[in-house]
Amino acid sequence: MIASQQLGSPYTLSYEIIPESLEALSIQLSAVSQALGPQAARIVEQAMAKATEQLRTVAFEETPVGATGFLRSGIAADVQVISQDPVDVTGQVWWQAGYAPVVEYGSRPHWAPIAPLQHWVERKLHVPPDESYGVARKIQFKIARHGTRGQEFARRAVEQAEPFVERAFRQAVDRIVRLISGGQA
């Protein structure tokens, strides 16, 4: 499996996964695509949908909740059939929160805004509102001196989902082989 990190715009975090079994599937499909037509594309689309949903599920479990839950609740997934002949199907899982890359990779020292830090201190550390400003300022100074450490939640999700993704495409290969040999897919 190849997992490549891709930071598209500064507002999304996405990973691309290309399972080895998908490469084998592509080779088989190129040899028999005329005979199978849209049926092969459906099988690959179903495998991609299954793999994408499994990755999204693991990503949800690995993503930090934070003070608002927005990072975790903003995980999106999409599957698209680009072409049926040759079969070309893509699947994506991404985090919609603009700060996802910062949580994933960390940040250099910078002056963080106080209001979100104060909210975080109240929600996550359960500090009363009348005391939260002082605690938030201490965190703000630490971030200004040291930055933030990356959580690597997306990398962990990709690693944990790898066996599920591989299995989905191995099953698609098996279905197409059965279909080619005259059995039921």
C-alpha positions in Angstrom: 0.0 0.0 0.0 1.2 3.5 -0.8 0.1 6.2 1.5 1.0 9.7 0.5 0.3 12.8 2.5 -1.2 15.6 0.5 -2.0 19.1 1.8 -4.2 20.5 -0.9 -5.4 23.8 0.3 -4.5 25.1 3.8 -8.1 24.2 4.8 -8.1 20.4 4.2 -6.1 17.5 5.2 -6.2 14.4 3.0 -4.3 11.2 2.4 -4.2 9.2 -0.8 -4.1 5.4 -0.5 -3.3 3.1 -3.4 -3.6 -0.5 -2.3 -1.4 -3.1 -4.0 -4.5 -5.2 -4.7 -5.9 -2.2 -6.7 -2.9 -2.4 -9.0 -3.6 -6.1 -9.6 -7.2 -5.3 -10.2 -6.4 -2.7 -12.7 -4.2 -5.1 -14.7 -6.9 -7.7 -14.7 -9.6 -5.2 -15.7 -7.6 -3.8 -18.6 -7.4 -7.3 -20.1 -11.1 -8.0 -19.7 -12.9 -4.7 -19.6 -14.6 -5.2 -23.0 -16.3 -8.3 -21.7 -17.4 -7.0 -18.3 -18.3 -3.5 -19.1 -20.2 -1.6 -16.4 -20.4 -4.6 -14.2 -16.7 -4.4 -13.4 -16.9 -0.7 -12.7 -19.8 -1.4 -10.2 -17.6 -4.1 -8.4 -14.7 -1.7 -8.1 -17.0 1.2 -7.0 -18.5 -1.1 -4.3 -15.0 -2.0 -3.1 -13.9 1.6 -3.1 -17.0 2.6 -1.2 -16.3 -0.1 1.4 -12.7 0.8 1.7 -13.4 4.5 2.0 -16.1 4.0 4.7 -13.7 1.8 6.6 -11.0 4.4 6.5 -13.5 7.1 7.5 -14.6 5.0 10.5 -11.0 4.4 11.7 -10.3 8.1 11.1 -13.2 9.1 13.3 -11.9 6.9 16.1 -8.4 8.3 15.8 -9.3 12.0 15.4 -9.1 14.1 18.6 -12.3 15.5 19.9 -10.9 18.9 21.0 -13.1 21.5 22.7 -15.9 21.6 20.1 -15.8 18.2 18.4 -15.6 20.0 15.0 -12.4 18.3 13.8 -13.9 14.8 14.4 -17.4 15.6 13.1 -16.0 17.2 10.0 -14.6 14.0 8.4 -16.0 13.6 4.9 -15.7 10.8 2.3 -16.5 10.6 -1.4 -16.3 7.9 -4.1 -16.5 8.8 -7.8 -16.5 6.7 -10.9 -14.3 8.6 -13.4 -14.6 6.1 -16.2 -16.2 2.7 -16.8 -13.8 1.8 -19.7 -11.1 1.6 -18.6 -12.4 1.3 -15.0 -11.2 4.3 -13.0 -12.7 4.9 -9.5 -11.4 7.2 -6.8 -12.2 7.5 -3.2 -11.3 10.2 -0.7 -11.5 10.8 3.0 -10.7 14.2 4.3 -11.0 16.5 7.3 -12.9 19.7 6.6 -11.6 21.7 9.6 -9.2 24.4 8.5 -6.9 23.6 11.4 -6.7 19.9 10.7 -3.1 20.1 9.2 -1.9 22.0 12.3 -3.4 19.3 14.6 -1.9 16.6 12.5 1.6 18.0 11.9 2.0 20.5 14.7 3.0 24.1 14.4 6.1 26.3 14.7 6.1 28.9 17.5 3.5 31.5 16.9 1.2 33.8 18.9 -2.1 31.9 19.2 -5.4 33.8 19.6 -6.5 33.9 23.2 -10.3 33.3 22.7 -10.1 29.7 21.3 -7.5 28.9 23.9 -9.7 30.2 26.7 -12.6 28.1 25.3 -10.4 25.0 25.1 -9.2 25.6 28.7 -12.8 25.7 30.0 -14.0 22.7 28.0 -11.0 20.4 28.2 -9.4 21.3 31.5 -12.7 22.2 33.3 -11.2 25.5 34.5 -13.9 27.9 35.7 -14.5 30.9 33.3 -13.2 33.4 35.9 -9.9 31.6 36.0 -9.6 30.4 32.4 -8.0 33.6 31.0 -4.9 33.2 33.1 -4.4 29.5 32.2 -5.0 30.3 28.5 -2.4 33.0 28.6 0.2 30.5 30.0 -0.6 28.1 27.2 -0.4 31.0 24.7 3.1 31.8 25.9 4.2 28.2 25.7 2.9 28.0 22.1 4.7 31.2 21.3 8.0 29.7 22.6 7.7 26.1 21.5 4.8 25.7 19.0 2.5 22.7 19.1 3.3 19.0 18.8 1.6 17.1 15.9 -1.0 14.5 16.9 -0.6 12.3 13.8 -4.2 11.1 14.0 -4.6 10.8 10.2 -1.3 8.9 9.8 -2.4 6.4 12.4 -5.8 6.1 10.8 -4.3 5.3 7.4 -2.0 2.7 9.0 -4.8 1.0 10.9 -7.1 1.0 7.9 -4.6 -0.5 5.6 -5.6 -4.2 6.1 -9.3 -3.3 5.6 -8.6 -1.4 2.4 -6.5 -4.2 1.1 -9.1 -6.8 1.9 -11.9 -4.8 0.1 -9.9 -4.8 -3.1 -8.7 -8.4 -2.8 -12.4 -9.3 -2.6 -13.1 -7.2 -5.7 -10.4 -9.1 -7.5 -11.9 -12.4 -6.4 -15.4 -11.3 -7.6 -14.1 -10.3 -11.0 -12.2 -13.5 -11.4 -15.4 -15.5 -10.6 -17.3 -13.3 -13.1 -14.7 -13.9 -15.8 -14.8 -17.6 -15.2 -18.6 -17.7 -15.6 -19.6 -17.7 -12.0 -21.6 -15.2 -10.0 -19.9 -12.1 -8.8 
